[in-house]
Amino acid sequence: MIYFAYWAGALLSAGMAVLGIYQLLLVKFNYSKYTETLEKRGQSVPSKGKTVIALLGGSLFFCLCAYGLMIAANEEHKKLPSSIQSVEDATRYFSGTWTYTSPIDPKNEYVFMWIKWVIHPDGTVERSYAHPSANDWGAEKISSYTVFFEKYSDTGERYYAMRPTDTGEIAIVMPNGNLHYSILGKGAVELKKENRFPFSK
């Protein structure tokens, strides 16, 4: 959808620019025929200067609208995992609040609490853990983290991950946009980019 919006904006912008130039040339070299057409329709005939200004203004307006659509689509694309091409891109993607607040799986021996990570672009992460029966997220653990990339051994596909420097936890960017969280590669759950307060009062 985002790619469609981006290219639609690009094509619309180019199309309006070409149409605007064509109309300006048409008015410039065939003004008499243009006025004759308006008179046959019973419409008032504007001066040549006003006609050129109106056409130029209309074309410019639609070009700006199309350009705005392209910019908006590009900004949305930056929020997708597919936009990550470097460690710097991954660092920007990781930045934000991520939480795991799904029902706890009693068979998961590694993840038995809810998780909240607030990842800052300055290289620090605030980590909170709480049981579902708690009243809030409790105290935060602040540490630095590293962002890196590896390749899957079976497909060779590159993936980006972040790891707090004082723990065995790791979070990998998934194609669906969530983070694949695990401890030493075990007990995997998904962190979603949202700031949730799941505790009941």
Summary of the structure (lengths in Angstrom):
residues: 201
radius of gyration: 27.7
end to end distance: 40.0
largest distance: 84.0
contacts: 519
relative contact order: 0.12
helix: 39%
strand: 26%
